[in-house]
Amino acid sequence: MFGDLSEIETNYARLETELSDPALVRDPKAYRALARRHSELGKIVAAWRQLCKIQAELAGARALLAEDNPELRALAQSEMEDLSGQAARAEEELKLLLLPKDPNDDKNTVVEIRAGTGGEEAALFAADLFRMYGRYAESRGWRVEILSSSPTDGGGFKEIIVLIEGERVYSQLKYESGVHRVQRVPATETQGRIHTSAVTVAVLPEAEEVEVELKPEDVKVDVYRSSGPGGQSVNTTDSAVRVTHLPTGLVVTCQDEKSQIKNKVKALRVLRARLLDRMTAEQRNRISEERRDQVGSGDRSERIRTYNFPQGRLTDHRVGLTLYRLGEILDGDLGETLATVGAHFQAQRLTRDK
């Protein structure tokens, strides 16, 4: 079924030898790349060896069926049933490991959270989602940096853009893109009526400079005075930066730092991420319709999840997942939700590739 995986075992052994070379330590970037690849191949090799071990035991049990002893044959039959189940699970695990990797899975991630319909209530929920992702990142040992934000007078955000850095961040968060709907009674609601608001989330892999080249003649940079909630000026210098990518018309603003240079650097990071996302989407559209079926149409107006406060319920509409522990999830306990969604799309890939 899987063919000859001896080449993978050979590459795994070669990488193990290369990683033991003291000279490699002097190049941290190369060392990390080799170590990551070694780890990936190690999981495949371990799964393959485990499957081979189970298959050998299964062949031994099958041979016992030819014995004259009825008790021995019954024992062999029982063992075969157990081993067949183990082999099926091992095969599924190996199939997943052998699926082509998303080249962006190991990247850091730019997360853009924007209030949609619902006014101030949507802005408050945007702040709730920012807190949720921040706490989940903290539990994973990831680093969160605010790149840009537009706070409201009520304590919410019209928009907040953050960079999350850590191990395989994009692989964990990439299916969070879409519309997140909230149903709850706002603090200002005197009659206890439930309001429905929406927040959009965009998850973009961070682009390296070598992946997205920004030519100076294609970028227009404007500076202006920063403003806070209500439009009041928050400093007396023109430190805020607006970066416009002329060929595409993409615009990024950043005013969180007091330094114009720092704001420009952050704005360019967001711009590169958006350009990479656009390039990836265009490539995906050219390659196949099936890929779009896996991740949706790419339209971030699609509702993916509902957070119902009166019932304490989270529902992910893509996978039919319903959990009644909304408070814990909003406190950052996202593990089960992300794992279920990720497993759903992995299963789709397996079905498509059969």
BELZIBEL-V461415 format. One line per field, one symbol per residue. ss: DSSP state (A for helix, B for strand, O for the rest). phi: phi as a letter, one per 40 degrees, with the letter a starting at -180 (. if undefined). psi: psi as a letter, one per 20 degrees, with the letter a starting at -180 (. if undefined). A space follows every 10 residues. Layout:
ss=???
phi=???
psi=???
This chain:
ss=OOOOOAAAAA AAAAAAAAAO OAAAAAOAAA AAAAAAAAAA AAAAAAAAAA AAAAAAAAAA AAAAOOOOOA AAAAAAAAAA AAAAAAAAAA AAAAAAAAOO OOOOOOOOBB BBBBBOOOOA AAAAAAAAAA AAAAAAAAAA OOBBBBBBBB BOOOOOBBBB BBBBBOOOAA AAAAAAOBBB BBBBOOOOOO OOOOBBBBBB BBBBBOOOOO OOOOOAAABB BBBBOOBOAA AOBOOOOOOB BBBBBOOOOB BBBBOOOOOA AAAAAAAAAA AAAAAAAAAA AAAAAAAOAA AAAAAOOOOO OOBBBBBBOO OOBBBBOOOO BBBOOAAAAA OOOOAAAAAA AAAAAAAAAA AAAO
phi=.bgcbccccc cccccccccc cdccccbdcc cccccccccc cccccccccc cccccccccc cccccccccc cccccccccc cccccccccc ccccdccccd ccccdcccbc bbbbcbchgc cccccdcccd ccccccdccc gcbbbccaab cbccgbbcaa bbbbbicfcc ccbccccicb cbbacccccc bgccbbbabc bbbbccccdc cbcbcdccbb bbbaccbbdg gccbabbcbc bbbbcccbgc bbbaaccccc cccccccccc cccccccccc cccccccacc ccccbgcgcc cccbabbbcd cgbbbcccbg cbbbacdccc chccdccccc cccccccccc cccc
psi=gibojhhghg hghghhghhi ohhhhinhgh gggghghggg hhhggghghg ghgghghghg hhhiiiqhoh hhhggggghh gghhgggghh ggghgghiqp qoiihjqrpp pppppcqjch hhhhhhhghg gghghggghi krpppphqqn qrhjjaphqp pqpppaolgh hhihjipapo pporoqhioh jjqpqprqpq ppoppppqhh hopophiipp pqqrpqqapi jqpirjqmiq ppppoghijp ppqpjhqiph gghggghhgg ggghgggggg gggghhgqhh hhhgjaiioj ipphqpoogh ikpppoihjk pppllhgggi jjmiggghgg gghghghggg ghi.
